[in-house]
């Protein structure tokens, strides 16, 4: 079903809200330093390697995150530009700066020096927040993040099931991050075990909420035009 520009704009705004919430969760369990989601394990490893090999002043996790996302976008522009949509671009470009912003706010309070039980609590909270924000992004229906995007493209091109491709992509990200010095610990296992089931709880609720918000605002807009 074709959507009006106003509905698309509304859905992109909802996506940005979900993206901000999701990356607050990512930041929390990155700061707990017990592991990360597959994509950020890779980014974390690459960030640490670059800091050792290239002493670039002002280099942050978020900058490396955004650089890798730009490279993925460039590859997609050559492979098949139909995958590069406004919501996808926002997911890919905004994630890194959002992580840097929240790291600046919470970094002095949450760190590897905190007691282990506190870090586990922060990690669990981060996973729940990530799952909630991720479901908003998915149900905004206007774009997706790098893990899903790469898996979708490979799945479409190879005609293989998306679920299998997503697992393979995540394993590759984790393996690459591990060899470059990323933290693959209890946090990675908890993230893998917790985010999916929690997201499954939030998905139908957020779908109803987002559709209700969009329908109400679009109807209100139509009513104002008629009057």
C-alpha atoms as an extended CHARMM CRD file, in Angstrom:
* protein
*
       227  EXT
         1         1  UNK       CA              0.0000000000        0.0000000000        0.0000000000  PROA      1               0.0000000000
         2         2  UNK       CA              1.3840000000        3.3570000000       -1.0750000000  PROA      2               0.0000000000
         3         3  UNK       CA              1.8780000000        5.8270000000        1.7640000000  PROA      3               0.0000000000
         4         4  UNK       CA              1.5920000000        9.5670000000        1.6940000000  PROA      4               0.0000000000
         5         5  UNK       CA              4.7280000000       11.6740000000        2.3280000000  PROA      5               0.0000000000
         6         6  UNK       CA              3.2480000000       12.8080000000        5.6720000000  PROA      6               0.0000000000
         7         7  UNK       CA              2.7100000000        9.2420000000        6.8570000000  PROA      7               0.0000000000
         8         8  UNK       CA              6.2440000000        8.3130000000        5.7990000000  PROA      8               0.0000000000
         9         9  UNK       CA              7.6310000000       11.3170000000        7.6960000000  PROA      9               0.0000000000
        10        10  UNK       CA              5.6270000000       10.3070000000       10.7700000000  PROA      10              0.0000000000
        11        11  UNK       CA              6.9250000000        6.7480000000       10.5780000000  PROA      11              0.0000000000
        12        12  UNK       CA             10.5160000000        7.9970000000       10.2020000000  PROA      12              0.0000000000
        13        13  UNK       CA             10.0800000000       10.1430000000       13.3380000000  PROA      13              0.0000000000
        14        14  UNK       CA              8.8130000000        7.0650000000       15.1970000000  PROA      14              0.0000000000
        15        15  UNK       CA             11.8230000000        5.1290000000       13.8800000000  PROA      15              0.0000000000
        16        16  UNK       CA             14.1830000000        7.7960000000       15.2490000000  PROA      16              0.0000000000
        17        17  UNK       CA             12.5340000000        7.5760000000       18.6790000000  PROA      17              0.0000000000
        18        18  UNK       CA             12.9630000000        3.7900000000       18.6550000000  PROA      18              0.0000000000
        19        19  UNK       CA             16.5340000000        4.1400000000       17.4080000000  PROA      19              0.0000000000
        20        20  UNK       CA             17.4180000000        6.4700000000       20.2920000000  PROA      20              0.0000000000
        21        21  UNK       CA             15.8800000000        4.0850000000       22.8560000000  PROA      21              0.0000000000
        22        22  UNK       CA             17.6090000000        1.0470000000       21.3050000000  PROA      22              0.0000000000
        23        23  UNK       CA             21.0300000000        2.7130000000       21.3350000000  PROA      23              0.0000000000
        24        24  UNK       CA             20.5760000000        3.7890000000       24.9440000000  PROA      24              0.0000000000
        25        25  UNK       CA             20.3250000000        0.0540000000       25.6450000000  PROA      25              0.0000000000
        26        26  UNK       CA             23.3840000000       -0.6830000000       23.4960000000  PROA      26              0.0000000000
        27        27  UNK       CA             25.3600000000        2.0030000000       25.3490000000  PROA      27              0.0000000000
        28        28  UNK       CA             24.4620000000        0.5840000000       28.7580000000  PROA      28              0.0000000000
        29        29  UNK       CA             25.7510000000       -2.8920000000       28.0690000000  PROA      29              0.0000000000
        30        30  UNK       CA             28.8070000000       -1.5600000000       26.2190000000  PROA      30              0.0000000000
        31        31  UNK       CA             29.6670000000        0.4440000000       29.3420000000  PROA      31              0.0000000000
        32        32  UNK       CA             29.1380000000       -2.6590000000       31.5100000000  PROA      32              0.0000000000
        33        33  UNK       CA             32.0660000000       -4.1190000000       29.4780000000  PROA      33              0.0000000000
        34        34  UNK       CA             30.7460000000       -7.6800000000       29.5800000000  PROA      34              0.0000000000
        35        35  UNK       CA             30.0870000000       -8.0640000000       25.8740000000  PROA      35              0.0000000000
        36        36  UNK       CA             27.8390000000       -6.5540000000       23.2310000000  PROA      36              0.0000000000
        37        37  UNK       CA             25.4250000000       -7.3530000000       20.4310000000  PROA      37              0.0000000000
        38        38  UNK       CA             27.1490000000       -8.9880000000       17.4040000000  PROA      38              0.0000000000
        39        39  UNK       CA             27.5290000000       -5.8220000000       15.3020000000  PROA      39              0.0000000000
        40        40  UNK       CA             28.9500000000       -3.8080000000       18.1910000000  PROA      40              0.0000000000
        41        41  UNK       CA             31.3210000000       -6.6290000000       19.1680000000  PROA      41              0.0000000000
        42        42  UNK       CA             32.8550000000       -6.1350000000       15.7220000000  PROA      42              0.0000000000
        43        43  UNK       CA             32.8510000000       -2.3360000000       16.0640000000  PROA      43              0.0000000000
        44        44  UNK       CA             34.3460000000       -2.5640000000       19.5540000000  PROA      44              0.0000000000
        45        45  UNK       CA             37.1310000000       -4.8450000000       18.3080000000  PROA      45              0.0000000000
        46        46  UNK       CA             37.8540000000       -2.6110000000       15.3200000000  PROA      46              0.0000000000
        47        47  UNK       CA             37.8330000000        0.4710000000       17.5650000000  PROA      47              0.0000000000
        48        48  UNK       CA             40.3580000000       -1.0690000000       19.9710000000  PROA      48              0.0000000000
        49        49  UNK       CA             42.5860000000       -2.2470000000       17.1170000000  PROA      49              0.0000000000
        50        50  UNK       CA             42.5340000000        1.1930000000       15.4780000000  PROA      50              0.0000000000
        51        51  UNK       CA             43.3980000000        2.8760000000       18.7930000000  PROA      51              0.0000000000
        52        52  UNK       CA             46.4670000000        0.6460000000       19.1020000000  PROA      52              0.0000000000
        53        53  UNK       CA             47.6410000000        0.8920000000       15.5000000000  PROA      53              0.0000000000
        54        54  UNK       CA             46.4940000000        4.4190000000       14.6050000000  PROA      54              0.0000000000
        55        55  UNK       CA             46.6170000000        6.9130000000       17.4720000000  PROA      55              0.0000000000
        56        56  UNK       CA             43.8590000000        9.0900000000       15.9730000000  PROA      56              0.0000000000
        57        57  UNK       CA             42.8600000000       11.8920000000       18.3340000000  PROA      57              0.0000000000
        58        58  UNK       CA             39.1490000000       12.0040000000       19.1290000000  PROA      58              0.0000000000
        59        59  UNK       CA             38.4400000000        8.5130000000       17.7540000000  PROA      59              0.0000000000
        60        60  UNK       CA             35.3280000000        7.0210000000       19.4130000000  PROA      60              0.0000000000
        61        61  UNK       CA             33.2550000000        3.8650000000       19.1990000000  PROA      61              0.0000000000
        62        62  UNK       CA             30.5040000000        5.9220000000       17.5590000000  PROA      62              0.0000000000
        63        63  UNK       CA             32.7960000000        7.2770000000       14.8220000000  PROA      63              0.0000000000
        64        64  UNK       CA             33.9680000000        3.7550000000       13.9250000000  PROA      64              0.0000000000
        65        65  UNK       CA             30.3310000000        2.5720000000       14.0020000000  PROA      65              0.0000000000
        66        66  UNK       CA             29.2730000000        5.3450000000       11.6100000000  PROA      66              0.0000000000
        67        67  UNK       CA             32.2630000000        4.7400000000        9.2890000000  PROA      67              0.0000000000
        68        68  UNK       CA             31.4710000000        1.0210000000        8.9030000000  PROA      68              0.0000000000
        69        69  UNK       CA             27.8050000000        1.8650000000        8.2670000000  PROA      69              0.0000000000
        70        70  UNK       CA             28.8370000000        4.3470000000        5.5480000000  PROA      70              0.0000000000
        71        71  UNK       CA             30.9500000000        1.6170000000        3.9160000000  PROA      71              0.0000000000
        72        72  UNK       CA             27.9780000000       -0.7870000000        4.0000000000  PROA      72              0.0000000000
        73        73  UNK       CA             25.7900000000        1.8970000000        2.3860000000  PROA      73              0.0000000000
        74        74  UNK       CA             28.4030000000        2.4990000000       -0.3370000000  PROA      74              0.0000000000
        75        75  UNK       CA             28.5710000000       -1.2250000000       -1.0950000000  PROA      75              0.0000000000
        76        76  UNK       CA             24.7650000000       -1.3850000000       -1.3010000000  PROA      76              0.0000000000
        77        77  UNK       CA             24.6720000000        1.5540000000       -3.7070000000  PROA      77              0.0000000000
        78        78  UNK       CA             26.7670000000       -0.5510000000       -6.0900000000  PROA      78              0.0000000000
        79        79  UNK       CA             25.0430000000       -3.8780000000       -5.3670000000  PROA      79              0.0000000000
        80        80  UNK       CA             21.4070000000       -2.7710000000       -5.3060000000  PROA      80              0.0000000000
        81        81  UNK       CA             20.4220000000        0.7650000000       -4.3370000000  PROA      81              0.0000000000
        82        82  UNK       CA             16.7800000000       -0.2450000000       -3.7690000000  PROA      82              0.0000000000
        83        83  UNK       CA             17.8340000000       -1.4050000000       -0.2760000000  PROA      83              0.0000000000
        84        84  UNK       CA             19.0380000000        2.1020000000        0.6560000000  PROA      84              0.0000000000
        85        85  UNK       CA             15.9460000000        3.8520000000        2.0520000000  PROA      85              0.0000000000
        86        86  UNK       CA             15.6200000000        6.9420000000        4.2580000000  PROA      86              0.0000000000
        87        87  UNK       CA             14.8540000000        4.9500000000        7.4150000000  PROA      87              0.0000000000
        88        88  UNK       CA             17.7330000000        2.5800000000        6.7270000000  PROA      88              0.0000000000
        89        89  UNK       CA             20.1160000000        5.5000000000        6.1860000000  PROA      89              0.0000000000
        90        90  UNK       CA             19.0400000000        7.0200000000        9.5110000000  PROA      90              0.0000000000
        91        91  UNK       CA             19.5330000000        3.6790000000       11.3070000000  PROA      91              0.0000000000
        92        92  UNK       CA             23.0010000000        3.3050000000        9.8280000000  PROA      92              0.0000000000
        93        93  UNK       CA             24.2060000000        6.8810000000       10.2720000000  PROA      93              0.0000000000
        94        94  UNK       CA             22.6350000000        7.9560000000       13.5900000000  PROA      94              0.0000000000
        95        95  UNK       CA             23.4880000000        4.8960000000       15.7030000000  PROA      95              0.0000000000
        96        96  UNK       CA             27.1430000000        5.8010000000       16.3170000000  PROA      96              0.0000000000
        97        97  UNK       CA             26.5770000000        9.4360000000       17.3870000000  PROA      97              0.0000000000
        98        98  UNK       CA             23.7240000000        8.3450000000       19.6940000000  PROA      98              0.0000000000
        99        99  UNK       CA             26.0410000000        5.8260000000       21.4070000000  PROA      99              0.0000000000
       100       100  UNK       CA             28.7310000000        8.5250000000       21.8190000000  PROA      100             0.0000000000
       101       101  UNK       CA             26.1370000000       10.9290000000       23.2790000000  PROA      101             0.0000000000
       102       102  UNK       CA             24.8850000000        8.4410000000       25.8880000000  PROA      102             0.0000000000
       103       103  UNK       CA             28.4580000000        7.3100000000       26.6600000000  PROA      103             0.0000000000
       104       104  UNK       CA             29.3100000000       10.9230000000       27.4870000000  PROA      104             0.0000000000
       105       105  UNK       CA             26.3400000000       11.0940000000       29.8820000000  PROA      105             0.0000000000
       106       106  UNK       CA             26.6630000000        7.7080000000       31.6140000000  PROA      106             0.0000000000
       107       107  UNK       CA             30.3440000000        6.8290000000       31.0550000000  PROA      107             0.0000000000
       108       108  UNK       CA             31.5970000000        8.2680000000       34.3520000000  PROA      108             0.0000000000
       109       109  UNK       CA             28.9760000000        6.3900000000       36.3850000000  PROA      109             0.0000000000
       110       110  UNK       CA             28.8870000000        3.0290000000       34.5570000000  PROA      110             0.0000000000
       111       111  UNK       CA             32.2240000000        1.4010000000       33.7290000000  PROA      111             0.0000000000
       112       112  UNK       CA             34.2850000000       -1.7900000000       34.0590000000  PROA      112             0.0000000000
       113       113  UNK       CA             35.3170000000       -0.7500000000       37.5780000000  PROA      113             0.0000000000
       114       114  UNK       CA             31.7950000000       -1.1670000000       38.9540000000  PROA      114             0.0000000000
       115       115  UNK       CA             31.0570000000       -4.2910000000       41.0560000000  PROA      115             0.0000000000
       116       116  UNK       CA             30.1460000000       -7.3200000000       38.9290000000  PROA      116             0.0000000000
       117       117  UNK       CA             26.4910000000       -7.5530000000       40.1570000000  PROA      117             0.0000000000
       118       118  UNK       CA             25.9640000000       -3.8890000000       39.2280000000  PROA      118             0.0000000000
       119       119  UNK       CA             27.3940000000       -4.4700000000       35.7490000000  PROA      119             0.0000000000
       120       120  UNK       CA             25.1510000000       -7.5330000000       35.2710000000  PROA      120             0.0000000000
       121       121  UNK       CA             22.1240000000       -5.4290000000       36.3060000000  PROA      121             0.0000000000
       122       122  UNK       CA             23.1130000000       -2.6670000000       33.8720000000  PROA      122             0.0000000000
       123       123  UNK       CA             23.6390000000       -5.2670000000       31.1580000000  PROA      123             0.0000000000
       124       124  UNK       CA             20.1820000000       -6.7930000000       31.6910000000  PROA      124             0.0000000000
       125       125  UNK       CA             18.5550000000       -3.3640000000       31.7300000000  PROA      125             0.0000000000
       126       126  UNK       CA             20.4010000000       -2.4550000000       28.5350000000  PROA      126             0.0000000000
       127       127  UNK       CA             19.1610000000       -5.6170000000       26.7980000000  PROA      127             0.0000000000
       128       128  UNK       CA             15.5280000000       -4.8920000000       27.7330000000  PROA      128             0.0000000000
       129       129  UNK       CA             15.8070000000       -1.2470000000       26.5900000000  PROA      129             0.0000000000
       130       130  UNK       CA             17.4830000000       -2.3650000000       23.3420000000  PROA      130             0.0000000000
       131       131  UNK       CA             14.7140000000       -4.9140000000       22.6890000000  PROA      131             0.0000000000
       132       132  UNK       CA             12.0030000000       -2.3150000000       23.2880000000  PROA      132             0.0000000000
       133       133  UNK       CA             13.6180000000        0.3000000000       21.0390000000  PROA      133             0.0000000000
       134       134  UNK       CA             14.3850000000       -2.2890000000       18.3640000000  PROA      134             0.0000000000
       135       135  UNK       CA             10.7080000000       -3.2930000000       18.1450000000  PROA      135             0.0000000000
       136       136  UNK       CA              9.7130000000        0.3520000000       17.6340000000  PROA      136             0.0000000000
       137       137  UNK       CA             12.2490000000        0.6020000000       14.7880000000  PROA      137             0.0000000000
       138       138  UNK       CA             10.9680000000       -2.6160000000       13.1910000000  PROA      138             0.0000000000
       139       139  UNK       CA              7.2760000000       -1.7360000000       13.5230000000  PROA      139             0.0000000000
       140       140  UNK       CA              7.7840000000        1.8200000000       12.2570000000  PROA      140             0.0000000000
       141       141  UNK       CA              8.1270000000       -0.0230000000        8.9350000000  PROA      141             0.0000000000
       142       142  UNK       CA             10.4840000000        2.5670000000        7.4590000000  PROA      142             0.0000000000
       143       143  UNK       CA             13.9500000000        1.0320000000        7.7550000000  PROA      143             0.0000000000
       144       144  UNK       CA             16.2130000000       -1.3240000000        9.6910000000  PROA      144             0.0000000000
       145       145  UNK       CA             19.6720000000       -1.5960000000       11.2190000000  PROA      145             0.0000000000
       146       146  UNK       CA             22.9410000000       -3.0260000000        9.8080000000  PROA      146             0.0000000000
       147       147  UNK       CA             22.5840000000       -6.6230000000       11.0940000000  PROA      147             0.0000000000
       148       148  UNK       CA             19.1490000000       -7.1240000000        9.5760000000  PROA      148             0.0000000000
       149       149  UNK       CA             19.9880000000       -5.1740000000        6.4300000000  PROA      149             0.0000000000
       150       150  UNK       CA             23.0920000000       -7.2160000000        5.5720000000  PROA      150             0.0000000000
       151       151  UNK       CA             21.1860000000      -10.4440000000        6.2750000000  PROA      151             0.0000000000
       152       152  UNK       CA             18.2210000000       -9.3110000000        4.1390000000  PROA      152             0.0000000000
       153       153  UNK       CA             20.4420000000       -8.4500000000        1.1640000000  PROA      153             0.0000000000
       154       154  UNK       CA             22.3690000000      -11.7470000000        1.3350000000  PROA      154             0.0000000000
       155       155  UNK       CA             19.1140000000      -13.6790000000        1.7980000000  PROA      155             0.0000000000
       156       156  UNK       CA             17.5210000000      -12.0120000000       -1.2400000000  PROA      156             0.0000000000
       157       157  UNK       CA             20.5640000000      -12.4810000000       -3.4570000000  PROA      157             0.0000000000
       158       158  UNK       CA             21.2330000000      -16.1150000000       -2.4750000000  PROA      158             0.0000000000
       159       159  UNK       CA             17.5440000000      -17.1190000000       -2.0780000000  PROA      159             0.0000000000
       160       160  UNK       CA             18.3740000000      -18.5660000000        1.3550000000  PROA      160             0.0000000000
       161       161  UNK       CA             16.1350000000      -18.1830000000        4.4640000000  PROA      161             0.0000000000
       162       162  UNK       CA             16.5920000000      -14.8680000000        6.2800000000  PROA      162             0.0000000000
       163       163  UNK       CA             16.8130000000      -16.5310000000        9.7160000000  PROA      163             0.0000000000
       164       164  UNK       CA             19.8010000000      -18.6390000000        8.6670000000  PROA      164             0.0000000000
       165       165  UNK       CA             21.5220000000      -15.6730000000        7.0080000000  PROA      165             0.0000000000
       166       166  UNK       CA             21.0000000000      -13.5320000000       10.1360000000  PROA      166             0.0000000000
       167       167  UNK       CA             22.6730000000      -16.1760000000       12.3010000000  PROA      167             0.0000000000
       168       168  UNK       CA             25.6070000000      -16.4630000000        9.8570000000  PROA      168             0.0000000000
       169       169  UNK       CA             26.0010000000      -12.6570000000        9.6910000000  PROA      169             0.0000000000
       170       170  UNK       CA             25.9500000000      -12.3780000000       13.5070000000  PROA      170             0.0000000000
       171       171  UNK       CA             28.5010000000      -15.2070000000       13.9050000000  PROA      171             0.0000000000
       172       172  UNK       CA             30.7930000000      -13.4920000000       11.3770000000  PROA      172             0.0000000000
       173       173  UNK       CA             30.4760000000      -10.1570000000       13.2180000000  PROA      173             0.0000000000
       174       174  UNK       CA             31.2610000000      -11.7760000000       16.5850000000  PROA      174             0.0000000000
       175       175  UNK       CA             34.2110000000      -13.7590000000       15.1730000000  PROA      175             0.0000000000
       176       176  UNK       CA             35.6810000000      -10.6560000000       13.5080000000  PROA      176             0.0000000000
       177       177  UNK       CA             35.2380000000       -8.6110000000       16.6860000000  PROA      177             0.0000000000
       178       178  UNK       CA             36.7770000000      -11.3150000000       18.8780000000  PROA      178             0.0000000000
       179       179  UNK       CA             39.9340000000      -11.5640000000       16.7500000000  PROA      179             0.0000000000
       180       180  UNK       CA             40.3070000000       -7.7650000000       16.8290000000  PROA      180             0.0000000000
       181       181  UNK       CA             39.9330000000       -7.5260000000       20.6040000000  PROA      181             0.0000000000
       182       182  UNK       CA             36.2020000000       -7.0150000000       21.0980000000  PROA      182             0.0000000000
       183       183  UNK       CA             34.6230000000       -8.2660000000       24.3240000000  PROA      183             0.0000000000
       184       184  UNK       CA             32.8190000000      -11.5600000000       23.7120000000  PROA      184             0.0000000000
       185       185  UNK       CA             31.6980000000      -12.4610000000       27.2020000000  PROA      185             0.0000000000
       186       186  UNK       CA             28.6800000000      -13.2390000000       29.3030000000  PROA      186             0.0000000000
       187       187  UNK       CA             27.0630000000      -10.0660000000       27.9590000000  PROA      187             0.0000000000
       188       188  UNK       CA             27.0940000000      -11.3920000000       24.4020000000  PROA      188             0.0000000000
       189       189  UNK       CA             25.4210000000      -14.6200000000       25.5630000000  PROA      189             0.0000000000
       190       190  UNK       CA             22.8340000000      -12.7660000000       27.6730000000  PROA      190             0.0000000000
       191       191  UNK       CA             22.1530000000      -10.3930000000       24.7760000000  PROA      191             0.0000000000
       192       192  UNK       CA             21.6390000000      -13.2990000000       22.3590000000  PROA      192             0.0000000000
       193       193  UNK       CA             19.3620000000      -15.1170000000       24.8210000000  PROA      193             0.0000000000
       194       194  UNK       CA             17.4040000000      -12.1490000000       26.1730000000  PROA      194             0.0000000000
       195       195  UNK       CA             16.8830000000       -9.6030000000       23.3890000000  PROA      195             0.0000000000
       196       196  UNK       CA             14.9510000000      -11.9160000000       21.0430000000  PROA      196             0.0000000000
       197       197  UNK       CA             12.3750000000      -13.1860000000       23.5750000000  PROA      197             0.0000000000
       198       198  UNK       CA             11.8770000000       -9.7190000000       25.1080000000  PROA      198             0.0000000000
       199       199  UNK       CA             11.4470000000       -8.2170000000       21.6390000000  PROA      199             0.0000000000
       200       200  UNK       CA              8.8420000000      -10.9090000000       20.9560000000  PROA      200             0.0000000000
       201       201  UNK       CA              6.8190000000       -9.6300000000       23.9170000000  PROA      201             0.0000000000
       202       202  UNK       CA              7.0340000000       -5.9930000000       22.8130000000  PROA      202             0.0000000000
       203       203  UNK       CA              6.5160000000       -6.4870000000       19.0540000000  PROA      203             0.0000000000
       204       204  UNK       CA              2.7050000000       -6.9450000000       18.9380000000  PROA      204             0.0000000000
       205       205  UNK       CA              2.1440000000       -4.2280000000       21.5440000000  PROA      205             0.0000000000
       206       206  UNK       CA              4.3030000000       -1.6910000000       19.7480000000  PROA      206             0.0000000000
       207       207  UNK       CA              2.7410000000       -2.5840000000       16.3960000000  PROA      207             0.0000000000
       208       208  UNK       CA             -0.7260000000       -1.7640000000       17.7770000000  PROA      208             0.0000000000
       209       209  UNK       CA              0.5590000000        1.4040000000       19.4650000000  PROA      209             0.0000000000
       210       210  UNK       CA              2.3910000000        2.7060000000       16.3790000000  PROA      210             0.0000000000
       211       211  UNK       CA             -0.5250000000        1.9340000000       14.0390000000  PROA      211             0.0000000000
       212       212  UNK       CA             -2.9380000000        3.6320000000       16.4500000000  PROA      212             0.0000000000
       213       213  UNK       CA             -0.7320000000        6.7500000000       16.6510000000  PROA      213             0.0000000000
       214       214  UNK       CA             -0.2900000000        6.9080000000       12.8670000000  PROA      214             0.0000000000
       215       215  UNK       CA             -4.0200000000        6.3330000000       12.1940000000  PROA      215             0.0000000000
       216       216  UNK       CA             -5.1110000000        8.9310000000       14.7220000000  PROA      216             0.0000000000
       217       217  UNK       CA             -2.6900000000       11.6070000000       13.5000000000  PROA      217             0.0000000000
       218       218  UNK       CA             -3.4770000000       10.9310000000        9.8400000000  PROA      218             0.0000000000
       219       219  UNK       CA             -7.2430000000       11.0640000000       10.4970000000  PROA      219             0.0000000000
       220       220  UNK       CA             -6.7780000000       14.2740000000       12.4760000000  PROA      220             0.0000000000
       221       221  UNK       CA             -4.8320000000       15.7380000000        9.5780000000  PROA      221             0.0000000000
       222       222  UNK       CA             -7.5840000000       14.7910000000        7.1090000000  PROA      222             0.0000000000
       223       223  UNK       CA            -10.2950000000       16.2570000000        9.3830000000  PROA      223             0.0000000000
       224       224  UNK       CA             -8.3990000000       19.5680000000        9.6500000000  PROA      224             0.0000000000
       225       225  UNK       CA             -8.0970000000       19.7160000000        5.8500000000  PROA      225             0.0000000000
       226       226  UNK       CA            -11.8650000000       19.1820000000        5.3610000000  PROA      226             0.0000000000
       227       227  UNK       CA            -12.7640000000       21.8840000000        7.9020000000  PROA      227             0.0000000000
